[in-house]
Amino acid sequence: MKTCYIVGAGENSSTAFCPDDTDLVIAADGGLEILKRRGIRIDLILGDFDSLGYVPREPNLILHPTRKDETDLMLACREGLARGYKNFCLYGGLGGDRISHTVANLQLLRWLADEGARGTLYGKGCELSLLRKESVTFSAENKGFVSLFALSGEAVVTAKGLSYELENAVLSDGYPLGVSNEFCGKEAEITAHEGDLLLVVENRP
């Protein structure tokens, strides 16, 4: 599946990918410097550039005003959707100095799902994605923690091959029952039957 890679200005220690010719790479504001330092090609640059501190002089640039209703990362997702992309890998959207942007980007995962797309947020030792009536599998070689959170009132979940298995369990967005499950050396499968499920995979420290 062709992928839209978007790099923002947040914590970027995890930013390492190799785009194919069919992929789209967008630098959202301060993500421009990260991509240049990593030597990753840049197809499009956009934002208000308050994080970057200057407006770059590039031909493939879309300048947005500072006073706007949407974050640079969301504007980048809109560009990707308009160009036909449905799979989004989002870097620099977690951590950093402003927790409000992390919360906004969790909501962005739901917005992408509403648009018929799928997004994954990559951070330092972690990956966050939203499951909606779908399953994901993990090989037996995976290690670390797996946390499952309902984002839509309730989520009905089955989790196999983890330390704590679930069968059509109902998770509530008002109680963190699904935190800190673990891979245990078996192939694992997680299914969100109903509702929106936030899947957080963390490397073991």
Secondary structure, 3 states (H helix, E strand, C coil): CCEEEEECCCCCCCCCCCCCCCCEEEEECCHHHHHHHHCCCCCEEEECCCCCCCCCCCCCEEECCCCCCCCHHHHHHHHHHHCCCCEEEEECCCCCCCHHHHHHHHHHHHHHHHCCCEEEEEECCEEEEEECCEEEEECCCCCCEEEEEECCCEEEEEEECECCCEEEEEEECCCCCCCCEEECCCCEEEEEEECCEEEEEECCC
